[in-house]
Amino acid sequence: EEFAVGCYELVFHAGDYLDASGTPPEDPRFLNIVPIRFGMSEAAHYHVPLLLSPFGYSTYRGS
């Protein structure tokens, strides 16, 4: 794939993942859909990891 400079959005379906992983259910889940918006300043391959728990998340530009 070609990567281009610009703004992007990744959408993680965290609620589905947490349900499938055996996390005790909640209705509604504290985190369900997690959008991550980021900018790419160069046309390169980016890793955008998501660290997820039932009540929080973190992301960063990986290598």
PDB file of N, CA, C and O in Angstrom:
ATOM      1  N   GLU A   1       0.834  -1.192   0.000  1.00  0.00           N
ATOM      2  CA  GLU A   1       0.000   0.000   0.000  1.00  0.00           C
ATOM      3  C   GLU A   1       0.873   1.248   0.000  1.00  0.00           C
ATOM      4  O   GLU A   1       1.995   1.250   0.508  1.00  0.00           O
ATOM      5  N   GLU A   2       0.332   2.293  -0.577  1.00  0.00           N
ATOM      6  CA  GLU A   2       0.989   3.594  -0.543  1.00  0.00           C
ATOM      7  C   GLU A   2       0.457   4.375   0.658  1.00  0.00           C
ATOM      8  O   GLU A   2      -0.745   4.382   0.923  1.00  0.00           O
ATOM      9  N   PHE A   3       1.352   5.022   1.368  1.00  0.00           N
ATOM     10  CA  PHE A   3       0.966   5.871   2.492  1.00  0.00           C
ATOM     11  C   PHE A   3       1.187   7.317   2.086  1.00  0.00           C
ATOM     12  O   PHE A   3       2.183   7.629   1.434  1.00  0.00           O
ATOM     13  N   ALA A   4       0.283   8.195   2.460  1.00  0.00           N
ATOM     14  CA  ALA A   4       0.358   9.597   2.080  1.00  0.00           C
ATOM     15  C   ALA A   4       0.304  10.481   3.317  1.00  0.00           C
ATOM     16  O   ALA A   4      -0.302  10.129   4.329  1.00  0.00           O
ATOM     17  N   VAL A   5       0.951  11.638   3.213  1.00  0.00           N
ATOM     18  CA  VAL A   5       0.884  12.651   4.266  1.00  0.00           C
ATOM     19  C   VAL A   5      -0.576  13.061   4.430  1.00  0.00           C
ATOM     20  O   VAL A   5      -1.299  13.202   3.443  1.00  0.00           O
ATOM     21  N   GLY A   6      -1.011  13.252   5.681  1.00  0.00           N
ATOM     22  CA  GLY A   6      -2.378  13.681   5.912  1.00  0.00           C
ATOM     23  C   GLY A   6      -2.878  13.291   7.282  1.00  0.00           C
ATOM     24  O   GLY A   6      -2.121  12.804   8.121  1.00  0.00           O
ATOM     25  N   CYS A   7      -4.156  13.510   7.500  1.00  0.00           N
ATOM     26  CA  CYS A   7      -4.809  13.176   8.765  1.00  0.00           C
ATOM     27  C   CYS A   7      -5.636  11.911   8.572  1.00  0.00           C
ATOM     28  O   CYS A   7      -6.294  11.727   7.548  1.00  0.00           O
ATOM     29  N   TYR A   8      -5.586  11.051   9.574  1.00  0.00           N
ATOM     30  CA  TYR A   8      -6.243   9.752   9.497  1.00  0.00           C
ATOM     31  C   TYR A   8      -7.010   9.474  10.783  1.00  0.00           C
ATOM     32  O   TYR A   8      -6.796  10.122  11.808  1.00  0.00           O
ATOM     33  N   GLU A   9      -7.902   8.503  10.706  1.00  0.00           N
ATOM     34  CA  GLU A   9      -8.637   8.056  11.883  1.00  0.00           C
ATOM     35  C   GLU A   9      -8.700   6.529  11.863  1.00  0.00           C
ATOM     36  O   GLU A   9      -9.090   5.920  10.867  1.00  0.00           O
ATOM     37  N   LEU A  10      -8.312   5.932  12.975  1.00  0.00           N
ATOM     38  CA  LEU A  10      -8.508   4.504  13.203  1.00  0.00           C
ATOM     39  C   LEU A  10      -9.655   4.370  14.192  1.00  0.00           C
ATOM     40  O   LEU A  10      -9.737   5.134  15.153  1.00  0.00           O
ATOM     41  N   VAL A  11     -10.530   3.419  13.969  1.00  0.00           N
ATOM     42  CA  VAL A  11     -11.657   3.197  14.871  1.00  0.00           C
ATOM     43  C   VAL A  11     -11.537   1.776  15.420  1.00  0.00           C
ATOM     44  O   VAL A  11     -11.612   0.801  14.673  1.00  0.00           O
ATOM     45  N   PHE A  12     -11.350   1.676  16.736  1.00  0.00           N
ATOM     46  CA  PHE A  12     -11.234   0.393  17.409  1.00  0.00           C
ATOM     47  C   PHE A  12     -12.574   0.058  18.061  1.00  0.00           C
ATOM     48  O   PHE A  12     -13.137   0.882  18.782  1.00  0.00           O
ATOM     49  N   HIS A  13     -13.075  -1.125  17.814  1.00  0.00           N
ATOM     50  CA  HIS A  13     -14.320  -1.600  18.422  1.00  0.00           C
ATOM     51  C   HIS A  13     -13.958  -2.293  19.733  1.00  0.00           C
ATOM     52  O   HIS A  13     -13.984  -3.520  19.839  1.00  0.00           O
ATOM     53  N   ALA A  14     -13.624  -1.477  20.720  1.00  0.00           N
ATOM     54  CA  ALA A  14     -13.109  -1.970  21.998  1.00  0.00           C
ATOM     55  C   ALA A  14     -14.142  -2.806  22.746  1.00  0.00           C
ATOM     56  O   ALA A  14     -13.782  -3.807  23.366  1.00  0.00           O
ATOM     57  N   GLY A  15     -15.401  -2.424  22.704  1.00  0.00           N
ATOM     58  CA  GLY A  15     -16.442  -3.175  23.399  1.00  0.00           C
ATOM     59  C   GLY A  15     -16.547  -4.601  22.882  1.00  0.00           C
ATOM     60  O   GLY A  15     -16.670  -5.542  23.665  1.00  0.00           O
ATOM     61  N   ASP A  16     -16.499  -4.761  21.562  1.00  0.00           N
ATOM     62  CA  ASP A  16     -16.545  -6.106  20.978  1.00  0.00           C
ATOM     63  C   ASP A  16     -15.347  -6.926  21.431  1.00  0.00           C
ATOM     64  O   ASP A  16     -15.477  -8.100  21.775  1.00  0.00           O
ATOM     65  N   TYR A  17     -14.173  -6.290  21.427  1.00  0.00           N
ATOM     66  CA  TYR A  17     -12.961  -6.992  21.866  1.00  0.00           C
ATOM     67  C   TYR A  17     -13.073  -7.405  23.336  1.00  0.00           C
ATOM     68  O   TYR A  17     -12.765  -8.543  23.691  1.00  0.00           O
ATOM     69  N   LEU A  18     -13.513  -6.479  24.183  1.00  0.00           N
ATOM     70  CA  LEU A  18     -13.630  -6.783  25.611  1.00  0.00           C
ATOM     71  C   LEU A  18     -14.661  -7.886  25.855  1.00  0.00           C
ATOM     72  O   LEU A  18     -14.451  -8.754  26.703  1.00  0.00           O
ATOM     73  N   ASP A  19     -15.769  -7.858  25.120  1.00  0.00           N
ATOM     74  CA  ASP A  19     -16.777  -8.921  25.248  1.00  0.00           C
ATOM     75  C   ASP A  19     -16.180 -10.280  24.881  1.00  0.00           C
ATOM     76  O   ASP A  19     -16.398 -11.269  25.580  1.00  0.00           O
ATOM     77  N   ALA A  20     -15.426 -10.322  23.782  1.00  0.00           N
ATOM     78  CA  ALA A  20     -14.850 -11.581  23.300  1.00  0.00           C
ATOM     79  C   ALA A  20     -13.719 -12.085  24.188  1.00  0.00           C
ATOM     80  O   ALA A  20     -13.419 -13.279  24.201  1.00  0.00           O
ATOM     81  N   SER A  21     -13.088 -11.169  24.935  1.00  0.00           N
ATOM     82  CA  SER A  21     -11.934 -11.563  25.749  1.00  0.00           C
ATOM     83  C   SER A  21     -12.329 -12.066  27.137  1.00  0.00           C
ATOM     84  O   SER A  21     -11.470 -12.436  27.937  1.00  0.00           O
ATOM     85  N   GLY A  22     -13.633 -12.077  27.416  1.00  0.00           N
ATOM     86  CA  GLY A  22     -14.085 -12.596  28.704  1.00  0.00           C
ATOM     87  C   GLY A  22     -14.117 -11.570  29.821  1.00  0.00           C
ATOM     88  O   GLY A  22     -14.293 -11.934  30.984  1.00  0.00           O
ATOM     89  N   THR A  23     -13.951 -10.287  29.491  1.00  0.00           N
ATOM     90  CA  THR A  23     -14.069  -9.235  30.495  1.00  0.00           C
ATOM     91  C   THR A  23     -15.509  -9.213  31.006  1.00  0.00           C
ATOM     92  O   THR A  23     -16.437  -9.310  30.203  1.00  0.00           O
ATOM     93  N   PRO A  24     -15.721  -9.087  32.315  1.00  0.00           N
ATOM     94  CA  PRO A  24     -17.101  -9.063  32.824  1.00  0.00           C
ATOM     95  C   PRO A  24     -17.945  -8.021  32.087  1.00  0.00           C
ATOM     96  O   PRO A  24     -17.508  -6.884  31.912  1.00  0.00           O
ATOM     97  N   PRO A  25     -19.140  -8.397  31.659  1.00  0.00           N
ATOM     98  CA  PRO A  25     -19.961  -7.495  30.845  1.00  0.00           C
ATOM     99  C   PRO A  25     -20.501  -6.315  31.639  1.00  0.00           C
ATOM    100  O   PRO A  25     -20.730  -6.401  32.845  1.00  0.00           O
ATOM    101  N   GLU A  26     -20.696  -5.220  30.930  1.00  0.00           N
ATOM    102  CA  GLU A  26     -21.361  -4.020  31.451  1.00  0.00           C
ATOM    103  C   GLU A  26     -22.317  -3.545  30.377  1.00  0.00           C
ATOM    104  O   GLU A  26     -22.083  -3.767  29.189  1.00  0.00           O
ATOM    105  N   ASP A  27     -23.393  -2.892  30.788  1.00  0.00           N
ATOM    106  CA  ASP A  27     -24.320  -2.343  29.810  1.00  0.00           C
ATOM    107  C   ASP A  27     -24.717  -0.945  30.232  1.00  0.00           C
ATOM    108  O   ASP A  27     -25.477  -0.805  31.190  1.00  0.00           O
ATOM    109  N   PRO A  28     -24.254   0.078  29.583  1.00  0.00           N
ATOM    110  CA  PRO A  28     -23.323   0.025  28.452  1.00  0.00           C
ATOM    111  C   PRO A  28     -21.876  -0.089  28.932  1.00  0.00           C
ATOM    112  O   PRO A  28     -21.572   0.185  30.093  1.00  0.00           O
ATOM    113  N   ARG A  29     -21.007  -0.489  28.039  1.00  0.00           N
ATOM    114  CA  ARG A  29     -19.573  -0.542  28.340  1.00  0.00           C
ATOM    115  C   ARG A  29     -19.053   0.879  28.522  1.00  0.00           C
ATOM    116  O   ARG A  29     -19.504   1.804  27.847  1.00  0.00           O
ATOM    117  N   PHE A  30     -18.103   1.046  29.441  1.00  0.00           N
ATOM    118  CA  PHE A  30     -17.467   2.352  29.632  1.00  0.00           C
ATOM    119  C   PHE A  30     -16.754   2.775  28.345  1.00  0.00           C
ATOM    120  O   PHE A  30     -16.864   3.925  27.920  1.00  0.00           O
ATOM    121  N   LEU A  31     -16.023   1.842  27.727  1.00  0.00           N
ATOM    122  CA  LEU A  31     -15.397   2.087  26.425  1.00  0.00           C
ATOM    123  C   LEU A  31     -16.010   1.126  25.419  1.00  0.00           C
ATOM    124  O   LEU A  31     -15.980  -0.089  25.614  1.00  0.00           O
ATOM    125  N   ASN A  32     -16.561   1.665  24.355  1.00  0.00           N
ATOM    126  CA  ASN A  32     -17.135   0.826  23.311  1.00  0.00           C
ATOM    127  C   ASN A  32     -16.391   1.065  22.004  1.00  0.00           C
ATOM    128  O   ASN A  32     -15.662   0.191  21.535  1.00  0.00           O
ATOM    129  N   ILE A  33     -16.569   2.224  21.425  1.00  0.00           N
ATOM    130  CA  ILE A  33     -15.861   2.599  20.201  1.00  0.00           C
ATOM    131  C   ILE A  33     -14.778   3.604  20.586  1.00  0.00           C
ATOM    132  O   ILE A  33     -15.062   4.601  21.250  1.00  0.00           O
ATOM    133  N   VAL A  34     -13.530   3.341  20.169  1.00  0.00           N
ATOM    134  CA  VAL A  34     -12.404   4.222  20.491  1.00  0.00           C
ATOM    135  C   VAL A  34     -11.823   4.759  19.181  1.00  0.00           C
ATOM    136  O   VAL A  34     -11.129   4.028  18.475  1.00  0.00           O
ATOM    137  N   PRO A  35     -12.099   6.039  18.843  1.00  0.00           N
ATOM    138  CA  PRO A  35     -11.493   6.619  17.646  1.00  0.00           C
ATOM    139  C   PRO A  35     -10.130   7.226  17.989  1.00  0.00           C
ATOM    140  O   PRO A  35      -9.979   7.896  19.011  1.00  0.00           O
ATOM    141  N   ILE A  36      -9.153   6.986  17.135  1.00  0.00           N
ATOM    142  CA  ILE A  36      -7.822   7.572  17.285  1.00  0.00           C
ATOM    143  C   ILE A  36      -7.557   8.393  16.027  1.00  0.00           C
ATOM    144  O   ILE A  36      -7.482   7.845  14.928  1.00  0.00           O
ATOM    145  N   ARG A  37      -7.415   9.705  16.190  1.00  0.00           N
ATOM    146  CA  ARG A  37      -7.113  10.594  15.060  1.00  0.00           C
ATOM    147  C   ARG A  37      -5.656  11.006  15.157  1.00  0.00           C
ATOM    148  O   ARG A  37      -5.176  11.388  16.225  1.00  0.00           O
ATOM    149  N   PHE A  38      -4.958  10.927  14.036  1.00  0.00           N
ATOM    150  CA  PHE A  38      -3.532  11.252  14.038  1.00  0.00           C
ATOM    151  C   PHE A  38      -3.136  11.805  12.675  1.00  0.00           C
ATOM    152  O   PHE A  38      -3.815  11.585  11.673  1.00  0.00           O
ATOM    153  N   GLY A  39      -2.021  12.528  12.665  1.00  0.00           N
ATOM    154  CA  GLY A  39      -1.485  13.089  11.432  1.00  0.00           C
ATOM    155  C   GLY A  39      -0.177  12.423  11.057  1.00  0.00           C
ATOM    156  O   GLY A  39       0.637  12.092  11.919  1.00  0.00           O
ATOM    157  N   MET A  40       0.017  12.231   9.756  1.00  0.00           N
ATOM    158  CA  MET A  40       1.276  11.696   9.232  1.00  0.00           C
ATOM    159  C   MET A  40       1.981  12.817   8.483  1.00  0.00           C
ATOM    160  O   MET A  40       1.465  13.318   7.484  1.00  0.00           O
ATOM    161  N   SER A  41       3.162  13.215   8.962  1.00  0.00           N
ATOM    162  CA  SER A  41       3.901  14.316   8.350  1.00  0.00           C
ATOM    163  C   SER A  41       4.864  13.849   7.266  1.00  0.00           C
ATOM    164  O   SER A  41       5.472  14.665   6.573  1.00  0.00           O
ATOM    165  N   GLU A  42       4.998  12.543   7.123  1.00  0.00           N
ATOM    166  CA  GLU A  42       5.816  11.990   6.040  1.00  0.00           C
ATOM    167  C   GLU A  42       5.154  10.708   5.546  1.00  0.00           C
ATOM    168  O   GLU A  42       4.475  10.012   6.301  1.00  0.00           O
ATOM    169  N   ALA A  43       5.362  10.414   4.283  1.00  0.00           N
ATOM    170  CA  ALA A  43       4.770   9.213   3.687  1.00  0.00           C
ATOM    171  C   ALA A  43       5.604   8.006   4.095  1.00  0.00           C
ATOM    172  O   ALA A  43       6.518   7.600   3.377  1.00  0.00           O
ATOM    173  N   ALA A  44       5.285   7.442   5.244  1.00  0.00           N
ATOM    174  CA  ALA A  44       6.044   6.320   5.793  1.00  0.00           C
ATOM    175  C   ALA A  44       5.073   5.353   6.454  1.00  0.00           C
ATOM    176  O   ALA A  44       3.884   5.640   6.594  1.00  0.00           O
ATOM    177  N   HIS A  45       5.595   4.216   6.854  1.00  0.00           N
ATOM    178  CA  HIS A  45       4.792   3.216   7.563  1.00  0.00           C
ATOM    179  C   HIS A  45       4.748   3.587   9.042  1.00  0.00           C
ATOM    180  O   HIS A  45       5.796   3.760   9.664  1.00  0.00           O
ATOM    181  N   TYR A  46       3.565   3.712   9.606  1.00  0.00           N
ATOM    182  CA  TYR A  46       3.395   4.070  11.014  1.00  0.00           C
ATOM    183  C   TYR A  46       2.765   2.898  11.760  1.00  0.00           C
ATOM    184  O   TYR A  46       1.881   2.222  11.233  1.00  0.00           O
ATOM    185  N   HIS A  47       3.216   2.663  12.971  1.00  0.00           N
ATOM    186  CA  HIS A  47       2.548   1.751  13.896  1.00  0.00           C
ATOM    187  C   HIS A  47       1.801   2.632  14.890  1.00  0.00           C
ATOM    188  O   HIS A  47       2.377   3.576  15.430  1.00  0.00           O
ATOM    189  N   VAL A  48       0.538   2.341  15.138  1.00  0.00           N
ATOM    190  CA  VAL A  48      -0.270   3.103  16.094  1.00  0.00           C
ATOM    191  C   VAL A  48      -0.897   2.092  17.060  1.00  0.00           C
ATOM    192  O   VAL A  48      -2.055   1.707  16.897  1.00  0.00           O
ATOM    193  N   PRO A  49      -0.121   1.662  18.073  1.00  0.00           N
ATOM    194  CA  PRO A  49      -0.636   0.669  19.019  1.00  0.00           C
ATOM    195  C   PRO A  49      -1.723   1.262  19.923  1.00  0.00           C
ATOM    196  O   PRO A  49      -1.723   2.455  20.226  1.00  0.00           O
ATOM    197  N   LEU A  50      -2.635   0.403  20.338  1.00  0.00           N
ATOM    198  CA  LEU A  50      -3.652   0.778  21.319  1.00  0.00           C
ATOM    199  C   LEU A  50      -3.482  -0.135  22.525  1.00  0.00           C
ATOM    200  O   LEU A  50      -3.586  -1.356  22.409  1.00  0.00           O
ATOM    201  N   LEU A  51      -3.222   0.461  23.676  1.00  0.00           N
ATOM    202  CA  LEU A  51      -3.150  -0.276  24.940  1.00  0.00           C
ATOM    203  C   LEU A  51      -4.503  -0.084  25.616  1.00  0.00           C
ATOM    204  O   LEU A  51      -4.906   1.045  25.897  1.00  0.00           O
ATOM    205  N   LEU A  52      -5.194  -1.174  25.873  1.00  0.00           N
ATOM    206  CA  LEU A  52      -6.593  -1.100  26.289  1.00  0.00           C
ATOM    207  C   LEU A  52      -6.843  -1.865  27.579  1.00  0.00           C
ATOM    208  O   LEU A  52      -6.347  -2.976  27.766  1.00  0.00           O
ATOM    209  N   SER A  53      -7.620  -1.253  28.465  1.00  0.00           N
ATOM    210  CA  SER A  53      -8.176  -1.938  29.630  1.00  0.00           C
ATOM    211  C   SER A  53      -9.673  -1.603  29.642  1.00  0.00           C
ATOM    212  O   SER A  53     -10.102  -0.750  28.865  1.00  0.00           O
ATOM    213  N   PRO A  54     -10.469  -2.235  30.484  1.00  0.00           N
ATOM    214  CA  PRO A  54     -11.905  -1.949  30.475  1.00  0.00           C
ATOM    215  C   PRO A  54     -12.258  -0.486  30.779  1.00  0.00           C
ATOM    216  O   PRO A  54     -13.342  -0.027  30.420  1.00  0.00           O
ATOM    217  N   PHE A  55     -11.348   0.251  31.439  1.00  0.00           N
ATOM    218  CA  PHE A  55     -11.683   1.621  31.850  1.00  0.00           C
ATOM    219  C   PHE A  55     -10.693   2.673  31.373  1.00  0.00           C
ATOM    220  O   PHE A  55     -10.725   3.803  31.859  1.00  0.00           O
ATOM    221  N   GLY A  56      -9.817   2.335  30.437  1.00  0.00           N
ATOM    222  CA  GLY A  56      -8.879   3.320  29.930  1.00  0.00           C
ATOM    223  C   GLY A  56      -8.105   2.788  28.744  1.00  0.00           C
ATOM    224  O   GLY A  56      -8.095   1.587  28.472  1.00  0.00           O
ATOM    225  N   TYR A  57      -7.451   3.711  28.038  1.00  0.00           N
ATOM    226  CA  TYR A  57      -6.613   3.317  26.915  1.00  0.00           C
ATOM    227  C   TYR A  57      -5.517   4.354  26.721  1.00  0.00           C
ATOM    228  O   TYR A  57      -5.593   5.478  27.218  1.00  0.00           O
ATOM    229  N   SER A  58      -4.501   3.938  25.983  1.00  0.00           N
ATOM    230  CA  SER A  58      -3.388   4.813  25.646  1.00  0.00           C
ATOM    231  C   SER A  58      -2.911   4.433  24.257  1.00  0.00           C
ATOM    232  O   SER A  58      -3.037   3.280  23.844  1.00  0.00           O
ATOM    233  N   THR A  59      -2.368   5.393  23.544  1.00  0.00           N
ATOM    234  CA  THR A  59      -1.797   5.124  22.233  1.00  0.00           C
ATOM    235  C   THR A  59      -0.556   5.981  22.054  1.00  0.00           C
ATOM    236  O   THR A  59      -0.344   6.946  22.788  1.00  0.00           O
ATOM    237  N   TYR A  60       0.252   5.627  21.087  1.00  0.00           N
ATOM    238  CA  TYR A  60       1.485   6.357  20.806  1.00  0.00           C
ATOM    239  C   TYR A  60       1.932   6.003  19.401  1.00  0.00           C
ATOM    240  O   TYR A  60       1.425   5.059  18.795  1.00  0.00           O
ATOM    241  N   ARG A  61       2.876   6.761  18.892  1.00  0.00           N
ATOM    242  CA  ARG A  61       3.465   6.427  17.594  1.00  0.00           C
ATOM    243  C   ARG A  61       4.560   5.408  17.837  1.00  0.00           C
ATOM    244  O   ARG A  61       5.590   5.720  18.434  1.00  0.00           O
ATOM    245  N   GLY A  62       4.338   4.210  17.381  1.00  0.00           N
ATOM    246  CA  GLY A  62       5.322   3.145  17.535  1.00  0.00           C
ATOM    247  C   GLY A  62       6.398   3.248  16.470  1.00  0.00           C
ATOM    248  O   GLY A  62       6.375   4.138  15.620  1.00  0.00           O
ATOM    249  N   SER A  63       7.334   2.328  16.534  1.00  0.00           N
ATOM    250  CA  SER A  63       8.426   2.345  15.549  1.00  0.00           C
ATOM    251  C   SER A  63       8.183   1.335  14.452  1.00  0.00           C
ATOM    252  O   SER A  63       8.997   1.210  13.537  1.00  0.00           O
TER     253      SER A  63
END
